[in-house]
Amino acid sequence: MSKAIRVALAGAGAFGIKHLDAIRLIDGVEVVSLVSRDLDKTKEVAAKYGIGHVSTDLADSLALSGVDAVILCTPTQMHAAQAVACMQAGKHVQVEIPLADSLAGAEEVLALQRQTGLVAMCGHTRRFNPSHQWVHNKITGGEFNVQQMDVQTYFFRRSNMNALGQARSWTDHLLWHHAAHTVDLFAWQTGGTIVAANALQGPIHPGLGIAMDMSIQLKSSTGAICTLSLSFNNDGPLGTFFRYIGDSGTYIARYDDLIDGKDNKIDVSKVDVSMNGIELQDREFFAAIREGREPNASVAQVLPCYRTLHKLEQQLNQGA
């Protein structure tokens, strides 16, 4: 077996821990450094996962001898600059969604990836969830074509808390984070480009400074349409629900679960080697490094999503 891929992981919060749990299941990968803002918390997480190096500064990890790759689970506003720093240090990088909080930031990451030839991937997890893979396989097999996607992304987040219910130092965003999942997935599943996009948003939260409710409409070059509703005001059920309406059936996906339009559960356990979308995402990242190829959800593949988000942001700013 080839030598282990040595990884530095930045961000010891809820999503960083999901990646640490996933990497435990992947042979030939070793997390050698953990970076996060709170040193005591970082040391605690590192001890649990047997990680020998901790720091509050990503530069310390990038300077370590033998680090091959970095996974960034840091605040959105840091993603683009940190991805650039990783590649400038010669490291492959996986950036948790979103790639950036601006089109300029996303384009800067892609430009450096093309210059260096390093593997640079974004955590668009929906491409890897077995539920969405199952639908994608139907599409590529010529058995199903998307006519419409109806998506609800609902959370109850009136205070600045993470997925573990812990206070965090940065603000999440419905457009630049949560809408990115659906905008990219819609284009990927239809196999087309987004030719029309419209958005409306509700009132701006006086404390968080962001819209708490948003509605987005998309149209693919294939003719398919998508309606996306997002809210931080929804008091349950929480999560994202995807309804695929097609020419030969209807399917409803929630993370790694899938049912048809008559509530029959579809077994997606054999779609891939795991039912964990984060694990499958990480497996693709490491496989691309080993094989010297472009990964699914590379920064080049997902950049059109960020172009669409940029256009939607311009619309929302004009309508403010």
C-alpha positions as CSV (number, residue, x, y, z in Angstrom):
1,M,0.0,0.0,0.0
2,S,1.2,3.5,-0.8
3,K,2.2,5.8,2.1
4,A,-0.5,7.4,4.2
5,I,-1.9,10.7,3.2
6,R,-1.1,13.1,6.1
7,V,-3.9,15.6,6.7
8,A,-4.3,18.8,8.6
9,L,-7.8,19.7,9.6
10,A,-8.8,23.3,10.4
11,G,-11.9,23.7,12.5
12,A,-12.7,21.6,15.5
13,G,-16.4,22.5,15.6
14,A,-19.5,20.4,14.5
15,F,-18.4,19.8,10.9
16,G,-14.7,19.3,11.7
17,I,-15.8,16.5,14.0
18,K,-17.9,14.9,11.3
19,H,-14.8,14.8,9.1
20,L,-12.7,13.3,11.9
21,D,-15.3,10.6,12.4
22,A,-15.3,9.9,8.6
23,I,-11.6,9.8,8.2
24,R,-11.3,7.2,11.0
25,L,-13.1,4.9,8.5
26,I,-10.8,5.5,5.6
27,D,-7.6,3.4,5.3
28,G,-4.3,5.1,4.4
29,V,-5.2,8.6,5.8
30,E,-3.8,10.1,9.0
31,V,-4.9,13.4,10.6
32,V,-1.6,14.8,12.0
33,S,-2.6,18.4,12.9
34,L,-5.8,20.1,14.2
35,V,-6.3,23.8,14.1
36,S,-9.0,25.8,15.8
37,R,-9.5,29.1,17.6
38,D,-10.0,27.8,21.1
39,L,-6.7,26.1,22.1
40,D,-8.2,24.2,25.1
41,K,-11.1,22.8,23.0
42,T,-8.7,21.9,20.2
43,K,-6.5,20.0,22.6
44,E,-9.5,18.1,23.9
45,V,-10.7,17.1,20.5
46,A,-7.1,16.2,19.4
47,A,-6.7,14.0,22.4
48,K,-9.9,12.1,21.6
49,Y,-8.8,11.4,18.0
50,G,-5.1,10.8,18.7
51,I,-3.9,13.9,16.8
52,G,-0.4,14.9,17.8
53,H,-0.2,18.5,16.8
54,V,-2.6,21.4,17.7
55,S,-2.5,25.1,17.0
56,T,-4.7,28.1,16.7
57,D,-2.9,29.2,13.5
58,L,-3.3,27.4,10.2
59,A,0.2,28.6,9.2
60,D,1.7,26.4,11.9
61,S,0.1,23.3,10.3
62,L,1.1,24.3,6.8
63,A,4.7,24.6,7.9
64,L,4.8,21.0,9.3
65,S,6.9,18.6,7.3
66,G,5.0,15.9,5.5
67,V,1.5,17.4,5.5
68,D,0.0,16.5,2.1
69,A,-3.5,17.9,2.3
70,V,-5.8,20.2,4.3
71,I,-9.5,20.1,5.1
72,L,-11.0,23.5,5.9
73,C,-14.0,23.4,8.3
74,T,-13.6,27.0,9.3
75,P,-15.9,30.0,9.2
76,T,-17.3,30.8,5.7
77,Q,-15.6,34.2,5.5
78,M,-12.1,32.5,5.8
79,H,-12.6,29.8,3.2
80,A,-11.2,31.5,0.1
81,A,-8.1,33.0,1.7
82,Q,-7.3,29.8,3.6
83,A,-7.7,27.7,0.5
84,V,-5.3,30.0,-1.3
85,A,-2.8,29.8,1.6
86,C,-3.0,26.0,1.5
87,M,-2.2,25.8,-2.2
88,Q,0.5,28.4,-1.9
89,A,2.1,26.0,0.6
90,G,1.8,23.1,-1.9
91,K,-1.1,21.3,-0.1
92,H,-4.1,19.7,-1.7
93,V,-7.2,21.3,-0.2
94,Q,-10.9,20.4,0.5
95,V,-13.0,23.4,1.5
96,E,-16.2,22.8,3.3
97,I,-19.2,24.4,1.6
98,P,-19.2,27.2,0.6
99,L,-16.1,27.7,-1.4
100,A,-16.2,31.4,-0.7
101,D,-18.7,34.2,0.2
102,S,-18.0,36.1,-3.0
103,L,-17.5,35.3,-6.7
104,A,-14.1,37.1,-6.6
105,G,-13.0,34.8,-3.8
106,A,-14.1,31.6,-5.6
107,E,-12.4,32.7,-8.8
108,E,-9.2,33.4,-7.0
109,V,-9.2,29.8,-5.6
110,L,-9.8,28.4,-9.1
111,A,-7.1,30.5,-10.7
112,L,-4.5,29.2,-8.2
113,Q,-5.7,25.6,-8.5
114,R,-5.2,25.8,-12.3
115,Q,-1.8,27.3,-11.8
116,T,-0.6,24.7,-9.3
117,G,-2.4,21.6,-10.5
118,L,-3.2,20.6,-6.9
119,V,-6.4,18.8,-6.0
120,A,-8.9,21.5,-4.8
121,M,-12.4,20.3,-4.0
122,C,-15.4,21.8,-2.3
123,G,-17.7,20.0,0.2
124,H,-20.9,20.0,-1.9
125,T,-22.0,16.9,0.0
126,R,-25.3,16.5,-1.8
127,R,-23.4,15.1,-4.8
128,F,-22.2,12.3,-2.5
129,N,-25.3,11.4,-0.4
130,P,-26.4,8.0,-1.5
131,S,-30.0,9.3,-1.9
132,H,-28.9,11.9,-4.5
133,Q,-26.4,9.5,-6.1
134,W,-29.3,7.0,-6.6
135,V,-31.3,9.6,-8.5
136,H,-28.2,10.7,-10.4
137,N,-27.6,7.1,-11.5
138,K,-31.2,6.9,-12.8
139,I,-30.6,10.1,-14.7
140,T,-27.3,9.0,-16.3
141,G,-28.9,5.6,-17.1
142,G,-31.6,7.3,-19.1
143,E,-34.4,6.1,-16.8
144,F,-35.3,9.5,-15.2
145,N,-35.3,13.1,-16.2
146,V,-35.8,16.0,-13.8
147,Q,-38.8,18.3,-14.6
148,Q,-38.8,20.1,-11.3
149,M,-37.1,20.2,-8.0
150,D,-38.9,21.5,-5.0
151,V,-36.5,22.1,-2.0
152,Q,-37.0,23.2,1.5
153,T,-34.0,24.2,3.7
154,Y,-35.3,24.9,7.1
155,F,-33.5,25.6,10.4
156,F,-34.4,27.4,13.7
157,R,-31.4,29.7,14.1
158,R,-32.5,33.0,15.7
159,S,-29.3,33.0,17.7
160,N,-25.7,32.4,16.5
161,M,-25.4,28.7,17.3
162,N,-23.8,25.8,15.4
163,A,-25.2,22.3,14.7
164,L,-24.1,21.1,18.2
165,G,-26.0,24.0,19.9
166,Q,-22.8,25.8,20.7
167,A,-22.2,29.6,20.3
168,R,-20.1,30.5,17.4
169,S,-18.1,33.6,16.4
170,W,-19.3,34.0,12.8
171,T,-22.7,34.3,11.0
172,D,-24.1,31.7,8.7
173,H,-25.8,32.7,5.5
174,L,-28.8,31.4,3.7
175,L,-27.6,32.4,0.2
176,W,-23.8,31.8,0.3
177,H,-24.0,28.6,2.3
178,H,-27.3,26.8,2.3
179,A,-28.5,27.8,-1.2
180,A,-25.2,26.7,-2.6
181,H,-26.1,23.1,-1.9
182,T,-29.3,23.3,-4.0
183,V,-28.0,25.5,-6.8
184,D,-25.1,23.2,-7.5
185,L,-27.2,20.0,-7.1
186,F,-29.9,21.3,-9.5
187,A,-27.3,21.9,-12.2
188,W,-25.6,18.6,-11.5
189,Q,-28.8,16.6,-11.6
190,T,-30.3,18.2,-14.7
191,G,-27.0,18.1,-16.6
192,G,-27.5,21.6,-17.8
193,T,-26.5,25.1,-16.9
194,I,-28.6,27.6,-14.9
195,V,-30.1,30.1,-17.4
196,A,-32.4,32.0,-15.1
197,A,-32.3,32.7,-11.4
198,N,-34.5,34.9,-9.2
199,A,-34.5,35.6,-5.5
200,L,-36.5,37.4,-2.8
201,Q,-35.6,37.7,0.9
202,G,-37.5,38.6,4.0
203,P,-36.5,41.1,6.7
204,I,-32.9,41.5,7.9
205,H,-32.4,40.3,11.5
206,P,-31.5,43.3,13.6
207,G,-28.8,41.4,15.5
208,L,-27.4,38.9,13.0
209,G,-27.5,41.3,10.1
210,I,-28.8,38.6,7.6
211,A,-32.1,37.7,6.0
212,M,-33.8,34.9,7.9
213,D,-36.1,33.9,5.1
214,M,-35.4,33.5,1.3
215,S,-37.1,32.2,-1.8
216,I,-35.1,31.3,-5.0
217,Q,-36.3,30.2,-8.5
218,L,-34.0,28.5,-11.0
219,K,-34.3,27.3,-14.6
220,S,-31.9,24.9,-16.3
221,S,-30.9,24.9,-19.9
222,T,-32.7,21.5,-20.0
223,G,-36.0,23.3,-19.3
224,A,-36.2,21.9,-15.7
225,I,-37.1,24.4,-12.9
226,C,-36.4,24.5,-9.2
227,T,-38.1,26.3,-6.4
228,L,-36.0,26.7,-3.2
229,S,-37.4,28.0,0.1
230,L,-35.0,28.7,3.0
231,S,-35.6,29.8,6.5
232,F,-33.8,30.3,9.8
233,N,-37.2,31.0,11.5
234,N,-38.7,27.5,11.1
235,D,-39.3,25.8,14.4
236,G,-39.2,22.2,13.0
237,P,-38.9,19.8,11.4
238,L,-35.4,20.9,10.6
239,G,-33.1,20.0,7.7
240,T,-33.4,20.0,3.9
241,F,-36.0,18.1,1.9
242,F,-35.6,17.6,-1.8
243,R,-38.5,16.6,-4.0
244,Y,-37.5,15.4,-7.5
245,I,-40.4,15.5,-9.9
246,G,-39.6,13.8,-13.2
247,D,-40.9,12.2,-16.3
248,S,-41.0,8.7,-14.8
249,G,-41.5,9.2,-11.1
250,T,-41.2,11.4,-8.0
251,Y,-38.5,10.9,-5.3
252,I,-38.1,12.7,-2.0
253,A,-34.6,12.8,-0.4
254,R,-33.5,13.9,3.0
255,Y,-29.8,13.6,3.5
256,D,-29.0,9.9,3.1
257,D,-32.7,8.7,3.0
258,L,-34.9,8.4,-0.1
259,I,-38.6,7.6,-0.6
260,D,-40.8,7.6,-3.7
261,G,-43.9,9.7,-4.2
262,K,-46.0,7.0,-2.5
263,D,-43.9,7.0,0.7
264,N,-42.2,3.7,-0.2
265,K,-38.6,3.6,1.2
266,I,-35.9,3.1,-1.4
267,D,-32.9,1.1,-0.4
268,V,-29.8,3.1,-1.2
269,S,-27.4,1.1,1.0
270,K,-25.7,-0.5,-2.0
271,V,-25.2,2.8,-4.0
272,D,-21.7,3.3,-2.5
273,V,-19.4,1.9,0.1
274,S,-21.0,3.9,2.9
275,M,-24.2,5.6,3.8
276,N,-22.3,8.6,5.2
277,G,-22.2,11.5,2.7
278,I,-19.3,13.2,4.5
279,E,-17.2,10.0,4.4
280,L,-17.9,9.5,0.7
281,Q,-16.9,13.1,0.1
282,D,-13.7,12.6,1.9
283,R,-13.0,9.3,0.1
284,E,-13.3,11.1,-3.2
285,F,-10.9,13.8,-2.1
286,F,-8.2,11.3,-1.0
287,A,-8.8,9.1,-4.1
288,A,-8.3,12.1,-6.4
289,I,-5.0,12.9,-4.6
290,R,-3.7,9.3,-5.0
291,E,-4.9,9.0,-8.6
292,G,-3.8,12.5,-9.7
293,R,-7.2,13.4,-11.1
294,E,-9.9,16.0,-10.8
295,P,-12.4,15.1,-8.1
296,N,-16.2,15.2,-8.3
297,A,-17.1,18.7,-6.8
298,S,-13.7,20.2,-7.8
299,V,-13.6,24.0,-7.5
300,A,-13.8,24.1,-11.3
301,Q,-17.0,22.1,-11.4
302,V,-18.7,24.1,-8.7
303,L,-17.7,27.6,-9.8
304,P,-20.9,28.0,-11.9
305,C,-22.9,27.7,-8.6
306,Y,-21.0,30.7,-7.2
307,R,-21.6,32.7,-10.4
308,T,-25.3,32.1,-9.9
309,L,-25.1,33.1,-6.2
310,H,-23.4,36.3,-7.2
311,K,-26.2,37.2,-9.6
312,L,-28.8,36.4,-6.9
313,E,-26.9,38.6,-4.4
314,Q,-26.9,41.4,-6.9
315,Q,-30.7,41.1,-7.3
316,L,-31.2,41.0,-3.5
317,N,-29.0,44.1,-3.0
318,Q,-30.9,46.0,-5.7
319,G,-34.2,45.1,-4.1
320,A,-33.1,46.0,-0.5
